[in-house]
């Protein structure tokens, strides 16, 4: 999940474990979780998770709430960096798929809740893929493993024109999405 781009966070003293915790909490924004739950869900030690949560709290990325003897943690939704972090992590996760689709697509757009940083673990990853090779694209998408479902709208140019004419709201949502790949820019 966290790969080559994690060096960007070193200046902020956010470790790989910190990125895993932030990603998990950001995708479960309405849950308050205690340290053991977080550690178990990300497959890390309780001690390391606790230490990292304290650091993330100091940086205002997470909120801490004490109830009885337990400390509960939750992503801080008031921190404007969180939405951008979620978008960044989604794009980072999609990079291997985008690289596989480049040769057979004209354009790939991330749209919907993932493009807005409003996604949760239950959210689909909404992609529009503009291509003349629909079957190949669908096959590649089906063959890649993701933690979340990818909901791909695979269209050719004439399909996209029909969407523009018949479903203006959907077309607008696509247009406000994030372009992950555009053959014209290569």
Helices and strands as residue ranges (DSSP letters): G 4-12, H 16-26, E 33-34, H 35-42, H 46-58, E 62-67, E 70-75, H 81-101, G 102-104, E 107-111, H 113-116, E 125-130, H 134-143, E 150-155, H 157-166, H 168-175, E 178-182, G 183-185
